[in-house]
Amino acid sequence: MEQLAVKAIPQYHPLTIRVINLLETKKTGDIVSNTELAQLVGYDCASDEKGYRYVSSAMRYVLKSKRMVWQRVRGEGCIVLLNSEETIRTVDSHINRLRRESRKGAHKALTIDSNVLSEDKKKILSAQLAVCGTITMMTKGETFKKLADKGIEQPDTNRVLAWFPNK
């Protein structure tokens, strides 16, 4: 394996850092194949293979630090750097997943017999149901349409990012 210059990033494996260096240099729409990644890492980088953990970790790092959204292309053996239009679809799928999970949580919570719970547990159950209901309501398509129709302005990205500090 050839020696490559690698910048030091604390708490990241050197193989992950190699992938980070590669991903950071790409432009929107660029595709990186599993073969190219495997040559860089030294392991097969397909999903569920040993090298994929380095790729996955690098994708999370560049998402947080460089705001670059990489996604695996199913069945194609590659990853692609998404543009803004494509990223909207991924955000939408995350929101749909949140809605489904919150509904499941609410259905499970409704099976609980609150008569057998202590007062503290009843308060927790009530709060859980309120959170699940709020998530379900706020992630419906009609809610997005209403917000868009009212002309809700995009929040200051830097302020929103400050709510989620990097660990």
MODELLER restraints for C-alpha pairs under 7 A, 6 or more apart:
rsr = mdl.restraints
at = mdl.atoms
rsr.add(forms.Gaussian(group=physical.xy_distance, feature=features.Distance(at['CA:6:A'], at['CA:17:A']), mean=6.67, stdev=0.5))
rsr.add(forms.Gaussian(group=physical.xy_distance, feature=features.Distance(at['CA:6:A'], at['CA:18:A']), mean=6.26, stdev=0.5))
rsr.add(forms.Gaussian(group=physical.xy_distance, feature=features.Distance(at['CA:9:A'], at['CA:17:A']), mean=6.97, stdev=0.5))
rsr.add(forms.Gaussian(group=physical.xy_distance, feature=features.Distance(at['CA:15:A'], at['CA:41:A']), mean=5.66, stdev=0.5))
rsr.add(forms.Gaussian(group=physical.xy_distance, feature=features.Distance(at['CA:15:A'], at['CA:54:A']), mean=6.39, stdev=0.5))
rsr.add(forms.Gaussian(group=physical.xy_distance, feature=features.Distance(at['CA:16:A'], at['CA:54:A']), mean=4.59, stdev=0.5))
rsr.add(forms.Gaussian(group=physical.xy_distance, feature=features.Distance(at['CA:16:A'], at['CA:55:A']), mean=6.53, stdev=0.5))
rsr.add(forms.Gaussian(group=physical.xy_distance, feature=features.Distance(at['CA:16:A'], at['CA:57:A']), mean=6.63, stdev=0.5))
rsr.add(forms.Gaussian(group=physical.xy_distance, feature=features.Distance(at['CA:16:A'], at['CA:58:A']), mean=5.63, stdev=0.5))
rsr.add(forms.Gaussian(group=physical.xy_distance, feature=features.Distance(at['CA:19:A'], at['CA:55:A']), mean=6.29, stdev=0.5))
rsr.add(forms.Gaussian(group=physical.xy_distance, feature=features.Distance(at['CA:19:A'], at['CA:58:A']), mean=6.00, stdev=0.5))
rsr.add(forms.Gaussian(group=physical.xy_distance, feature=features.Distance(at['CA:20:A'], at['CA:58:A']), mean=5.00, stdev=0.5))
rsr.add(forms.Gaussian(group=physical.xy_distance, feature=features.Distance(at['CA:20:A'], at['CA:62:A']), mean=6.81, stdev=0.5))
rsr.add(forms.Gaussian(group=physical.xy_distance, feature=features.Distance(at['CA:24:A'], at['CA:62:A']), mean=6.90, stdev=0.5))
rsr.add(forms.Gaussian(group=physical.xy_distance, feature=features.Distance(at['CA:28:A'], at['CA:81:A']), mean=5.21, stdev=0.5))
rsr.add(forms.Gaussian(group=physical.xy_distance, feature=features.Distance(at['CA:28:A'], at['CA:82:A']), mean=5.94, stdev=0.5))
rsr.add(forms.Gaussian(group=physical.xy_distance, feature=features.Distance(at['CA:28:A'], at['CA:83:A']), mean=5.66, stdev=0.5))
rsr.add(forms.Gaussian(group=physical.xy_distance, feature=features.Distance(at['CA:29:A'], at['CA:80:A']), mean=6.21, stdev=0.5))
rsr.add(forms.Gaussian(group=physical.xy_distance, feature=features.Distance(at['CA:29:A'], at['CA:81:A']), mean=5.17, stdev=0.5))
rsr.add(forms.Gaussian(group=physical.xy_distance, feature=features.Distance(at['CA:29:A'], at['CA:82:A']), mean=5.90, stdev=0.5))
rsr.add(forms.Gaussian(group=physical.xy_distance, feature=features.Distance(at['CA:29:A'], at['CA:83:A']), mean=6.63, stdev=0.5))
rsr.add(forms.Gaussian(group=physical.xy_distance, feature=features.Distance(at['CA:30:A'], at['CA:80:A']), mean=5.75, stdev=0.5))
rsr.add(forms.Gaussian(group=physical.xy_distance, feature=features.Distance(at['CA:30:A'], at['CA:81:A']), mean=5.64, stdev=0.5))
rsr.add(forms.Gaussian(group=physical.xy_distance, feature=features.Distance(at['CA:31:A'], at['CA:78:A']), mean=6.63, stdev=0.5))
rsr.add(forms.Gaussian(group=physical.xy_distance, feature=features.Distance(at['CA:31:A'], at['CA:79:A']), mean=5.75, stdev=0.5))
rsr.add(forms.Gaussian(group=physical.xy_distance, feature=features.Distance(at['CA:31:A'], at['CA:80:A']), mean=4.44, stdev=0.5))
rsr.add(forms.Gaussian(group=physical.xy_distance, feature=features.Distance(at['CA:31:A'], at['CA:81:A']), mean=6.67, stdev=0.5))
rsr.add(forms.Gaussian(group=physical.xy_distance, feature=features.Distance(at['CA:32:A'], at['CA:78:A']), mean=5.55, stdev=0.5))
rsr.add(forms.Gaussian(group=physical.xy_distance, feature=features.Distance(at['CA:32:A'], at['CA:79:A']), mean=5.40, stdev=0.5))
rsr.add(forms.Gaussian(group=physical.xy_distance, feature=features.Distance(at['CA:32:A'], at['CA:80:A']), mean=6.37, stdev=0.5))
rsr.add(forms.Gaussian(group=physical.xy_distance, feature=features.Distance(at['CA:33:A'], at['CA:77:A']), mean=6.04, stdev=0.5))
rsr.add(forms.Gaussian(group=physical.xy_distance, feature=features.Distance(at['CA:33:A'], at['CA:78:A']), mean=4.06, stdev=0.5))
rsr.add(forms.Gaussian(group=physical.xy_distance, feature=features.Distance(at['CA:33:A'], at['CA:79:A']), mean=6.39, stdev=0.5))
rsr.add(forms.Gaussian(group=physical.xy_distance, feature=features.Distance(at['CA:34:A'], at['CA:45:A']), mean=5.54, stdev=0.5))
rsr.add(forms.Gaussian(group=physical.xy_distance, feature=features.Distance(at['CA:34:A'], at['CA:46:A']), mean=6.20, stdev=0.5))
rsr.add(forms.Gaussian(group=physical.xy_distance, feature=features.Distance(at['CA:34:A'], at['CA:77:A']), mean=5.45, stdev=0.5))
rsr.add(forms.Gaussian(group=physical.xy_distance, feature=features.Distance(at['CA:34:A'], at['CA:78:A']), mean=5.17, stdev=0.5))
rsr.add(forms.Gaussian(group=physical.xy_distance, feature=features.Distance(at['CA:37:A'], at['CA:45:A']), mean=6.35, stdev=0.5))
rsr.add(forms.Gaussian(group=physical.xy_distance, feature=features.Distance(at['CA:38:A'], at['CA:44:A']), mean=5.08, stdev=0.5))
rsr.add(forms.Gaussian(group=physical.xy_distance, feature=features.Distance(at['CA:38:A'], at['CA:45:A']), mean=5.55, stdev=0.5))
rsr.add(forms.Gaussian(group=physical.xy_distance, feature=features.Distance(at['CA:41:A'], at['CA:51:A']), mean=6.64, stdev=0.5))
rsr.add(forms.Gaussian(group=physical.xy_distance, feature=features.Distance(at['CA:43:A'], at['CA:50:A']), mean=6.28, stdev=0.5))
rsr.add(forms.Gaussian(group=physical.xy_distance, feature=features.Distance(at['CA:43:A'], at['CA:51:A']), mean=4.80, stdev=0.5))
rsr.add(forms.Gaussian(group=physical.xy_distance, feature=features.Distance(at['CA:44:A'], at['CA:50:A']), mean=6.40, stdev=0.5))
rsr.add(forms.Gaussian(group=physical.xy_distance, feature=features.Distance(at['CA:44:A'], at['CA:51:A']), mean=5.24, stdev=0.5))
rsr.add(forms.Gaussian(group=physical.xy_distance, feature=features.Distance(at['CA:45:A'], at['CA:51:A']), mean=4.31, stdev=0.5))
rsr.add(forms.Gaussian(group=physical.xy_distance, feature=features.Distance(at['CA:45:A'], at['CA:52:A']), mean=4.30, stdev=0.5))
rsr.add(forms.Gaussian(group=physical.xy_distance, feature=features.Distance(at['CA:46:A'], at['CA:52:A']), mean=5.86, stdev=0.5))
rsr.add(forms.Gaussian(group=physical.xy_distance, feature=features.Distance(at['CA:46:A'], at['CA:77:A']), mean=6.63, stdev=0.5))
rsr.add(forms.Gaussian(group=physical.xy_distance, feature=features.Distance(at['CA:59:A'], at['CA:70:A']), mean=6.01, stdev=0.5))
rsr.add(forms.Gaussian(group=physical.xy_distance, feature=features.Distance(at['CA:62:A'], at['CA:68:A']), mean=5.63, stdev=0.5))
rsr.add(forms.Gaussian(group=physical.xy_distance, feature=features.Distance(at['CA:63:A'], at['CA:69:A']), mean=5.48, stdev=0.5))
rsr.add(forms.Gaussian(group=physical.xy_distance, feature=features.Distance(at['CA:68:A'], at['CA:81:A']), mean=6.98, stdev=0.5))
rsr.add(forms.Gaussian(group=physical.xy_distance, feature=features.Distance(at['CA:69:A'], at['CA:81:A']), mean=5.81, stdev=0.5))
rsr.add(forms.Gaussian(group=physical.xy_distance, feature=features.Distance(at['CA:69:A'], at['CA:82:A']), mean=5.62, stdev=0.5))
rsr.add(forms.Gaussian(group=physical.xy_distance, feature=features.Distance(at['CA:70:A'], at['CA:79:A']), mean=6.42, stdev=0.5))
rsr.add(forms.Gaussian(group=physical.xy_distance, feature=features.Distance(at['CA:70:A'], at['CA:80:A']), mean=5.50, stdev=0.5))
rsr.add(forms.Gaussian(group=physical.xy_distance, feature=features.Distance(at['CA:70:A'], at['CA:81:A']), mean=4.47, stdev=0.5))
rsr.add(forms.Gaussian(group=physical.xy_distance, feature=features.Distance(at['CA:70:A'], at['CA:82:A']), mean=5.96, stdev=0.5))
rsr.add(forms.Gaussian(group=physical.xy_distance, feature=features.Distance(at['CA:71:A'], at['CA:79:A']), mean=5.37, stdev=0.5))
rsr.add(forms.Gaussian(group=physical.xy_distance, feature=features.Distance(at['CA:71:A'], at['CA:80:A']), mean=5.55, stdev=0.5))
rsr.add(forms.Gaussian(group=physical.xy_distance, feature=features.Distance(at['CA:71:A'], at['CA:81:A']), mean=6.62, stdev=0.5))
rsr.add(forms.Gaussian(group=physical.xy_distance, feature=features.Distance(at['CA:72:A'], at['CA:78:A']), mean=6.04, stdev=0.5))
rsr.add(forms.Gaussian(group=physical.xy_distance, feature=features.Distance(at['CA:72:A'], at['CA:79:A']), mean=4.27, stdev=0.5))
rsr.add(forms.Gaussian(group=physical.xy_distance, feature=features.Distance(at['CA:72:A'], at['CA:80:A']), mean=6.53, stdev=0.5))
rsr.add(forms.Gaussian(group=physical.xy_distance, feature=features.Distance(at['CA:73:A'], at['CA:79:A']), mean=5.61, stdev=0.5))
rsr.add(forms.Gaussian(group=physical.xy_distance, feature=features.Distance(at['CA:73:A'], at['CA:80:A']), mean=7.00, stdev=0.5))
rsr.add(forms.Gaussian(group=physical.xy_distance, feature=features.Distance(at['CA:95:A'], at['CA:139:A']), mean=6.20, stdev=0.5))
rsr.add(forms.Gaussian(group=physical.xy_distance, feature=features.Distance(at['CA:99:A'], at['CA:135:A']), mean=6.36, stdev=0.5))
rsr.add(forms.Gaussian(group=physical.xy_distance, feature=features.Distance(at['CA:99:A'], at['CA:136:A']), mean=4.96, stdev=0.5))
rsr.add(forms.Gaussian(group=physical.xy_distance, feature=features.Distance(at['CA:99:A'], at['CA:139:A']), mean=5.91, stdev=0.5))
rsr.add(forms.Gaussian(group=physical.xy_distance, feature=features.Distance(at['CA:102:A'], at['CA:132:A']), mean=4.84, stdev=0.5))
rsr.add(forms.Gaussian(group=physical.xy_distance, feature=features.Distance(at['CA:102:A'], at['CA:135:A']), mean=6.48, stdev=0.5))
rsr.add(forms.Gaussian(group=physical.xy_distance, feature=features.Distance(at['CA:102:A'], at['CA:136:A']), mean=6.13, stdev=0.5))
rsr.add(forms.Gaussian(group=physical.xy_distance, feature=features.Distance(at['CA:103:A'], at['CA:132:A']), mean=6.60, stdev=0.5))
rsr.add(forms.Gaussian(group=physical.xy_distance, feature=features.Distance(at['CA:103:A'], at['CA:136:A']), mean=6.45, stdev=0.5))
rsr.add(forms.Gaussian(group=physical.xy_distance, feature=features.Distance(at['CA:105:A'], at['CA:132:A']), mean=6.75, stdev=0.5))
rsr.add(forms.Gaussian(group=physical.xy_distance, feature=features.Distance(at['CA:106:A'], at['CA:129:A']), mean=5.78, stdev=0.5))
rsr.add(forms.Gaussian(group=physical.xy_distance, feature=features.Distance(at['CA:106:A'], at['CA:132:A']), mean=5.81, stdev=0.5))
rsr.add(forms.Gaussian(group=physical.xy_distance, feature=features.Distance(at['CA:109:A'], at['CA:129:A']), mean=6.90, stdev=0.5))
rsr.add(forms.Gaussian(group=physical.xy_distance, feature=features.Distance(at['CA:114:A'], at['CA:122:A']), mean=6.31, stdev=0.5))
